[in-house]
Amino acid sequence: QVVGTCLNRGCIPSKAFIHPADLIRHIEHCPTLNVNVGPATIDYTATVDRVCARIDATEAGARKGLN
Protein backbone atom coordinates (compact mmCIF):
# COMPACT_ATOMS: atom_id res chain seq x y z
CA GLN A 1 0.00 0.00 0.00
CA VAL A 2 1.26 3.39 -0.99
CA VAL A 3 -1.21 5.34 1.05
CA GLY A 4 -2.47 4.88 4.55
CA THR A 5 -5.52 4.27 6.63
CA CYS A 6 -7.55 7.26 5.43
CA LEU A 7 -7.74 5.95 1.87
CA ASN A 8 -7.95 2.22 2.51
CA ARG A 9 -9.98 1.81 5.70
CA GLY A 10 -10.70 5.23 7.11
CA CYS A 11 -12.51 8.38 6.15
CA ILE A 12 -12.70 7.91 2.37
CA PRO A 13 -14.43 4.51 2.29
CA SER A 14 -16.53 5.44 5.31
CA LYS A 15 -17.89 8.54 3.60
CA ALA A 16 -18.52 6.56 0.41
CA PHE A 17 -20.78 4.18 2.38
CA ILE A 18 -22.38 6.81 4.62
CA HIS A 19 -23.54 9.03 1.75
CA PRO A 20 -25.87 6.42 0.16
CA ALA A 21 -27.25 5.59 3.61
CA ASP A 22 -27.95 9.29 4.18
CA LEU A 23 -29.78 9.42 0.85
CA ILE A 24 -31.97 6.49 1.92
CA ARG A 25 -32.78 8.30 5.16
CA HIS A 26 -33.79 11.42 3.21
CA ILE A 27 -35.95 9.37 0.87
CA GLU A 28 -37.67 7.70 3.83
CA HIS A 29 -38.43 11.18 5.19
CA CYS A 30 -40.09 12.30 1.92
CA PRO A 31 -43.67 11.28 2.83
CA THR A 32 -43.64 13.70 5.76
CA LEU A 33 -43.16 16.42 3.14
CA ASN A 34 -45.89 14.99 0.89
CA VAL A 35 -43.30 13.73 -1.60
CA ASN A 36 -44.10 10.22 -2.78
CA VAL A 37 -41.25 7.97 -3.89
CA GLY A 38 -40.90 4.22 -4.24
CA PRO A 39 -39.08 2.07 -1.74
CA ALA A 40 -35.41 2.96 -1.55
CA THR A 41 -32.79 0.23 -1.58
CA ILE A 42 -29.01 0.06 -1.74
CA ASP A 43 -27.19 -2.41 -3.96
CA TYR A 44 -24.48 -3.27 -1.45
CA THR A 45 -22.33 -5.26 -3.89
CA ALA A 46 -22.33 -2.45 -6.46
CA THR A 47 -21.57 0.07 -3.71
CA VAL A 48 -18.58 -1.97 -2.52
CA ASP A 49 -17.36 -2.30 -6.12
CA ARG A 50 -17.69 1.48 -6.65
CA VAL A 51 -15.82 2.29 -3.43
CA CYS A 52 -13.03 -0.20 -4.20
CA ALA A 53 -12.66 1.16 -7.73
CA ARG A 54 -12.39 4.69 -6.37
CA ILE A 55 -9.78 3.65 -3.82
CA ASP A 56 -7.79 1.80 -6.50
CA ALA A 57 -7.87 4.83 -8.81
CA THR A 58 -6.78 7.17 -6.03
CA GLU A 59 -3.99 4.84 -4.97
CA ALA A 60 -2.82 4.52 -8.58
CA GLY A 61 -2.68 8.32 -8.78
CA ALA A 62 -0.65 8.43 -5.58
CA ARG A 63 1.77 5.82 -6.92
CA LYS A 64 2.22 7.84 -10.09
CA GLY A 65 2.97 10.95 -8.05
CA LEU A 66 5.74 9.14 -6.17
CA ASN A 67 7.65 8.27 -9.33
Buried (B, 14 or more C-beta within 10 A) or exposed (E): EBBEEEBBEEEBBEEBBEEBEEEEEEBEEEEEEEEEEEEEEEEEEEBEEBBEEBBEEBBEEEEEEEE
